[in-house]
Structure formats: structure tokens, C-alpha cells
Amino acid sequence: MEILGYILSLLIGVSLGLIGSGGSILAVPILVYLFGVTPQSATTHSLFIVGITSLIATYKHQRLGNLRVKEAVIFAVPSLIVLLLTRKFLLPAIPETIFQSGNFILTKHTLIMIVFSVLMIIAALSMVRKKSVPKTGGVSWAQLVLVGSGVGLVTGFLGAGGGFLIVPALLFYARLDLKAAIATSVFIITTNSLIGFAGDLINGVHFDKILLIKVSSMAIIGMFLGIAVSKKIDGKKLKPIFGWFVLIMGVFIILK
């Protein structure tokens, strides 16, 4: 199962390099089901894996001139604040056993995976559906701040970078083109993920260093593949295919 896990880890980077999202949506299930990591611990591992991969992707996109720093900062600041508060106070406050009735027990780990699977299905549907981006109107900074706060909550609770929320928000509210939205998304994901991981370190959360190095290495290789493919194939054409894959994984987790 671990060999399959390392192979699928390539897709974490491919997704980030190609469409600027989807890395953590793959990382958490891979860590839980193929490497046997607990869901809460998987969120910590995911923050580092996605963060370090996105960092290199950000550098590559910056060299290509696609990064929009102003929009990234306005989005990232409220996102970071909410993320750190979530990791520090909300996540630890959830009891290990949330609900019990007879033989049915809803644990904290189960809740994380249920919420994550629902999020995967929503993300998949957003990738599959064709959306038109408004061509007129000014930048909506208030909506960027609001969506940024929501992404911080998602990242903090699930260890998910939230790229599937960030990219559409930058397209619709910051009026960026697709390449700029993808580049700015990976920058925001980098900031959220690595600072979130640093917060976990400060809070004394334990993690598997060897696993991080191995999975991160595969994801980075995948990221270079994703960026290379993006130069030859329109990411909009591959996005629905990836969406169907994520949808199948989300349904699998619910059934599991």
C-alpha cells in the first residue's frame, strides 16, 4: 500500500502545479488510507507537504511573472489569523468522542474525515462544472477578505490549502486571469500551510519526519511535471478530469 501511496503522492504536486489547487484534497486521504496516519495527524503532515511543494511552485510562477502580490496579501492575512486561531483553540477543543448512541460512536477522527469527504465532493463539483468569469466590475476586496477567512477555517480544521476556493475567488472577486489566479493561489497556500505547520510545531504536535521527506519529495517531482504540462495543455481542459477523480475519492471516504 505504501508503494501506491508514493505513486499517488506525485498527483499532489501535479495538481498544485497544473491547476493551483487540489494538493491537500489528495494528501490527507493518501496519508490516512495508504500510510495509516490518523486523520488529525494527517492534517499536520498535509500542511508541510502541500506547503513545501507550493513554495517551489510559487517560485516557478513568480519567475514567469504570474504572481499578484497585492491580492495575495489581502487574501492571506485574514486567512492566516483564522487558521492559527483554529489550530490553537478550535481543533484541540473538539472532544475525542463527540457523540455516542448504542453501538454508534462519532469520534473526532471520523468527523474530520466526514467533513473532508464532503469538502472533496463540493470541490470536485466545482471543478467539473463550467463557470463563466465576469469580465466587468471592480475588485471586491471585502469579499476577498471574507473568502480568505473561510479558507483559513478550512485549512486550520482539515489541513487543506483551500486552493479550490482560492482560485475561483481570485477569478471572480480580484478579476485575475487563470494563470495569475493559479500563481497567486499557490503563494497563499504556501503561506497558510507552512505557518500552520509552524504553529503545530510550537504547540508540540508530533509527526513522522521520514514520511514527510518521502511524500514531499514525490509531490515536488509531481509539481514540476504539473507546471511542465501546464505550458503545453490548457489546465481548464484537465480540471474536469481531475474533478471526477476527486469526486470518486470523496464518495469512497464516505463509504469507508
N, C-alpha and C positions, 0 to 999 in steps of 0.2 A: 504493500500500500504506500510505503514511503517513496518508492521509485515513481509511482504515479503522481504522488504529491509534488515531487520536484519538477516533473514534466509539466504539470498544470500550473506550477509557480511561474513558468515562463509567461503564461497568459496574464498574470498580474501586471507585468511590465508592458506587454503588448497592448493591453487595454489603455494604460496610462499614456503611453507614447502615441497611440493612434487616435483615441477619442477624448483624452483628458479626464477620464473617469473610469469607474468600474474596478479599480485595483483592489480596494478593501472588500468589495462585494464578493470577490473571489477569495481573498486572503483568509478571511475568518472561517468559511466552510472548509477550505483546504486544511487549515490548521486543526480544526475540531475533528473532522471525519477521517483525515488521512494521516495526521500526526498525533492524534489522541490528546490534544491540548484542550483544557477546559474552556468553555465559552468566554468567561471573564478574562482569563489569562490570554486567550486568543486576541482579545481587543488590544491588549498591551503589545503583543508581538506584531499585530497588524499595523499599529501606529508607526513602529520603527520601519518595518518592511516597506510600507507604502511611502513613508516619509523620505527614506534614503533614496528610493527609486525615483520619486518625484523631484527630489533635489537635483539629480543628474539630468532629468528631463527638462527641468526649468532652465538649467544652464544651456542646454542644447537649443531650446526655444528662444532664449534671450539672444544667443548668437545669431539666430535667424531674424531677429528684430520683431518678434511677435508679442512679446510681453508688454502689458499695460500696467505699470506700477501703481498709478494713482487709484485706478479701480480696484486693484488687488488689495491695497492698504485699507481702503474704505470698507471693503467686504471682510477682510481678515481680522481687523481689530475687535469688533463686537463678537465675531465668531470665536476668537481666542478666549475672550473673557468668559463667555458662556461655557466653552469647552472645559476650561480649568475649574470653574465652579462645579460643573457636572462631575468631573473625575474626582474632585476633592470631597464633595458633600453628597450629591445625589446617589451616585453608584454605591458608595460604602453604606449608605443609609437603607438600602433595599435589603430586607432580611433574606437569609438563605432559603427558608421555606415561606413562601408568600401566601399560599392557600392550600388547605387540605380538607378533603371530604371523602371519607371512606378510604378506598384504595387509590383515589386520585390525589396526586400531590403536584402542585405547581411550584417548582423551585426557581431560584434566581437564574440559574444557568438555562433552564428551559425557557423562561421569559425572554432572556436575551436572544436566544435562537429563534423564538417565535416572532419577535419584533423584527429581527434581522431578515427573516424569510419574507415577511410582509413587505419590508422595505425593498427587498430584491425584486419582488413581483411588481411593485409600483415603478421601480427604476427600469425594469425590463419593458413594461408597457410604454413608458415614456420614450424608450429607445426605438421600439417597434413602430409607434405611431409617427406619422409625418406631421411636423409642425411648421407653420409659416411664421417667420420672424417679422415683426412690424418694421417697416422701413422709415417711418416718420416718428416724430416726437423726440423730446429731450431725454437726457439721462435721469432716471429716477433714483436718486441717492438714498432716499428714505426706504424704498423697497429693497435696495441692495443691503442696507443695514439690517432690515428685518429678516431677509432670507439668510444673511450671514449669521445672525443669531440662531436661526433654526438649524443651520449646518453645524454650528458649534455644539448644539444639544445632541445631534445625531452622532457626531464624531466622538463626543465625550462618552456617550452611553454605549455605542456599538463599536467604537474603534474604526468607524467608516469615514473615509475622507470627505464623502459627500459630493464628489465630482458630478454625479448625475443631477444634483440640484444646482451646483455652482455654474456649470456650463449654460444651461437654459437661462439662469438668472442674468448672466453676463450678456447673453444674446438679446434678451427681452428688455432688461432694465438699464444696462450700460451701453446698449446699442453697438456691441463689438461684433466684428465678423467672426466666422467659425474658428479660424486659425488663432486669432488673438484671444478668443474665449477659452480655447483649449490650453494655450500657453499660460494665460493668467490663472486658469483653474489649477494647473499642476503646481504653480507657485503658492497658491492659497492652501492646497492640500499639503505641500511641503511644510509650510509654517505651522498649520494646525497639528499635523501628525507628529512632527519632531518635538514641538513644545509640549504637546500632550504626553508624549513618551517621556520627556524630561520630567514632567510633573509626576508621572508614575514612579520614576526613579527616586525623586525626592520623598515620595510617600512610602518608599520601601517595598514596592511591588517586585516580586521575583520573576525572572524569565530565563529561558534557555538560550544562552549565548551562541552555542554551536548551531542550533536550529535557525536562529536569526541570521547568522552569517551565510548558511547554505541556501535558505529560501530567498534571502535578499540578493544573493549573487545570481540566482536563476531569474529573479524578477528584473534585475538590471540588464541582463542579457536580452530578456524579452522586450524591455523598454527600447533598446537600440533597434531591435527588429521592428517594433511598432513605429518608431519615427522614420525608419528607412522605408517601410511600406507606405506611410502617410505621404511621402514625397511622390509616390507613383500611383497610388489608388486613393480616390476620394473617400475620406473617413465616413461621410454620410451614407455611402453605399454599404459599408461593412457594419455600421452601427446597428441596423435591424437584425443582422445575423447574430451579433453578439448579444443583442437584447433577447432573442429567443433562447439562447444558451443560458443566460441568467435566469430567465423565466422557468426553465426546466429545473435548474438548481434550487430556486426558491420553493417550487412545489415539492421537490424531493425532501427538502429540510422539514417542511410542514408534515409530510407523511412520515418522516423519520421520527 
